[in-house]
Amino acid sequence: MLTYIALSNFTDQGMRSVKDTLKRADAVKQAAQKFDARMTQLYWTQGKYDLVAFIEAPDELSATAFALAIGMAGNVRTQTMRAFTQEEMGEILGKLG
């Protein structure tokens, strides 16, 4: 599984219904299964971002489809970044020669 970190902000719509954020989080966890993905952790944060999520997906296509599906709901805008484990980074560095 590939790991992603998603940094999210509530949209105006998401903020108007912020009292539903826990229900929406549960719905997102369920929706991830449709894409063979998992939201392993979710944090509500202070500062520049309102939410930080850790997501696992089998490939880039699944991760992107999942991110687009969440964005279509209109409650958050998300910036998703691929994250690498120490082992994966070792493999990357090994390719440098």
Wavefront OBJ file of the C-alpha trace (Angstrom):
o trace
v 0.000 0.000 0.000
v 1.149 3.521 -0.770
v 0.864 6.198 1.903
v -0.518 9.690 1.415
v -0.918 12.684 3.699
v -3.879 14.928 2.936
v -3.935 18.503 4.233
v -7.474 19.850 4.122
v -9.426 23.025 4.734
v -13.152 23.345 5.211
v -14.958 25.048 2.355
v -17.723 27.546 3.151
v -20.192 24.676 2.840
v -18.102 22.482 5.153
v -17.827 25.240 7.727
v -21.568 25.936 7.709
v -22.136 22.286 8.604
v -19.056 21.818 10.804
v -21.213 20.196 13.500
v -21.474 17.217 11.131
v -17.702 16.813 10.764
v -17.568 13.624 12.858
v -20.318 12.012 10.792
v -18.574 13.096 7.595
v -15.293 11.589 8.834
v -17.028 8.240 9.355
v -18.566 8.488 5.883
v -15.146 9.203 4.344
v -13.664 6.150 6.077
v -16.454 4.045 4.582
v -16.073 5.647 1.137
v -12.365 4.781 1.094
v -13.255 1.097 0.874
v -14.833 1.667 -2.554
v -11.356 2.622 -3.799
v -9.506 -0.153 -1.917
v -8.086 2.594 0.294
v -8.035 3.265 4.028
v -8.005 6.498 6.004
v -5.798 5.283 8.849
v -5.737 8.490 10.875
v -7.573 11.805 10.883
v -6.767 14.839 12.995
v -8.620 18.130 13.329
v -5.931 20.782 13.564
v -5.345 24.439 14.317
v -3.390 26.711 12.043
v -3.171 26.725 8.260
v -5.082 23.433 7.817
v -8.305 22.258 9.436
v -7.689 18.531 8.940
v -4.745 16.199 8.413
v -5.462 12.681 7.167
v -3.218 9.681 6.632
v -4.433 7.485 3.786
v -3.267 4.190 2.344
v -4.128 3.190 -1.222
v -2.880 0.436 -3.520
v -1.860 2.791 -6.350
v -1.940 6.366 -7.652
v -5.157 5.861 -9.615
v -7.072 4.634 -6.559
v -5.701 7.418 -4.363
v -6.584 10.083 -6.920
v -10.087 8.731 -7.496
v -10.663 8.664 -3.728
v -9.434 12.261 -3.360
v -11.666 13.420 -6.216
v -14.690 11.651 -4.747
v -14.167 13.382 -1.404
v -13.703 16.738 -3.119
v -16.966 16.270 -5.041
v -18.884 16.348 -1.746
v -17.849 20.003 -1.431
v -16.965 20.116 2.265
v -13.168 20.291 2.037
v -10.397 21.331 -0.322
v -7.457 18.986 -0.059
v -3.791 18.963 -0.920
v -2.553 15.368 -1.093
v 1.100 14.378 -0.856
v 2.711 10.984 -1.385
v 4.619 9.956 1.748
v 7.518 7.509 1.783
v 8.524 5.119 4.553
v 12.141 4.789 5.616
v 12.395 1.566 3.605
v 10.953 3.213 0.487
v 13.332 6.154 0.868
v 16.205 3.679 1.118
v 15.134 2.146 -2.188
v 14.936 5.600 -3.768
v 18.384 6.521 -2.518
v 19.733 3.176 -3.742
v 18.820 4.194 -7.279
v 21.143 7.185 -7.018
v 24.175 4.943 -7.325
l 1 2 3 4 5 6 7 8 9 10 11 12 13 14 15 16 17 18 19 20 21 22 23 24 25 26 27 28 29 30 31 32 33 34 35 36 37 38 39 40 41 42 43 44 45 46 47 48 49 50 51 52 53 54 55 56 57 58 59 60 61 62 63 64 65 66 67 68 69 70 71 72 73 74 75 76 77 78 79 80 81 82 83 84 85 86 87 88 89 90 91 92 93 94 95 96 97
